[in-house]
Amino acid sequence: MRRLLVVILAAAGLWMGYWAVGSIALERALNGWVEARRDEGWAADLGGLDVRGFPNRFDTILTDVAVADPETGVAWRAEFLQLLALAYRPTEVIAVLPPTHRLSTPLQGIEFTSDRTRGSIYLGASTQLPLDRSTVVAENLSLSSTLGWQADLDEARFATASVPVRENAHRVGAEITGLRLPEALDRALDPVDILPDRIARLRLDAEMGFTAPWDRRAIEVARPQITDIDLADLSLNWGDVLFEAAGTLSVDEAGIPEGRIDLRAVEWRRLLDMAVSTGIVDPALKDTFERGLGILAALSGRPDTIDAPLTFRGGLMAIGPVPIGPAPRIVIR
C-alpha cells in the first residue's frame, strides 16, 4: 500500500511538473512568435497572455489581439482569442473567437458579428506544425463593410483534411445556409424581386494540391499556392435557380487555370442576367451569349436548363463553343 501511494505521489508530481513546464514553454513560444513578427516588420500586439487549465488542459487566453502583415496589407483585430487544448494532446486546439472581430484589407475593412464562432485545428507533431485537419463553424453571422454594405447568414461551415496519399494536398469543404446578400448586390442580381430574400445554400467540396505544406511557414513566410483542383461539387440553391459544377483544373505558376468544369444550370437566363448585372458578362454581348446558350439548352432537352462544359484553355474561358472571356487568376495572397 505504501509503495502504491509513493507511485501515485511520484506520478502526480511528474504530471504537475509537466504541466508547469508545458505552460511556461507555451507562453514563451507565443510571446516569441509575436516578437519575431515584429522583427519582420509586422504590427503585432497582445494586451495580455494567460495560460490556465491545470492540471489537464492548456487553455490560453489572448486579449486585445492585433496583427497586421505589411506585405499583403491584411490585418486582424479581436478583443480576445481563446486557444484550448488537452494537456496530453497539445497539437489538437479548439479556437474560440469573440462575438465581434475585424478583418482589414487594402480594399476595405469587414466587421464580423456572430452568436458563436468556433474552430478546431489538428496539427502534426513537428516543430513546423503542419496542418492535418481543421473546422470552423459560425452561427448567425453578420458582416459589415467600411464600403457601406452588409450581409448575414444563418450558418457557415468550413473544413479541411490532409489527403494521406498525396503530398501537400487537402480536401476542402464549405457550406453556407440562409445567406442574405448586400442590398445593392441583391438588387443587381434580382432587380424584379422574384427570388427569395436569402440564398438557401452554397456548397463546395474539392480536393486541392498546393505548392508547399500548410504549416507555420504559410503564415510567417508565404502562402502556398494552388496547383490543381479536383472539384466534386460547387452548387447554389436560390429559389428556382439551381447551379452545379464539377470537374478538374490544373493551375500554373501564374495562377492561370487549364481544364474543364461541367456545369448544370436551371433557369439559366436568370443566371445570365445576374452575370450581366454584376459585370461578369459585357452587356453588349448579352444577346450573343443568350443565343449561344439557348442552343446549348435546346440540346439538353429542356429550354430552361443548360448542361455544358466550361473549358479553360490558353488563359481564356468558354461555355461549350461560346467564348466568355479571360480566365480568372487563382492566387492566394
Secondary structure, DSSP 4 states (H G I P E B T S, - for coil): -HHHHHHHHHHHHHHHHHHHHHHHHHHHHHHHHHHHHHHTT-EEE-SEEEEE-TTTEEEEEEEEEEEEETTTTEEEEEEEEEEEEETTEEEEEEEE--SEEEEE-SS-EEEEE-SEEEEEEEE-SSTT--EEEEEEEEEEEEEEETTS-EEEEEEEEEEEEE-TTSTTEEEEEEEEEEEB--HHHHHHH-TT--S-SSEEEEEEEEEEEESS--SHHHHHT----EEEEEEEEEEEEETTEEEEEEEEEEE-TTS-EEEEEEEEEESHHHHHHHHHHTTSS-GGGHHHHHHHHHHHHHHHT-TTEEEEEEEEETTEEEETTEEEEEPPP----
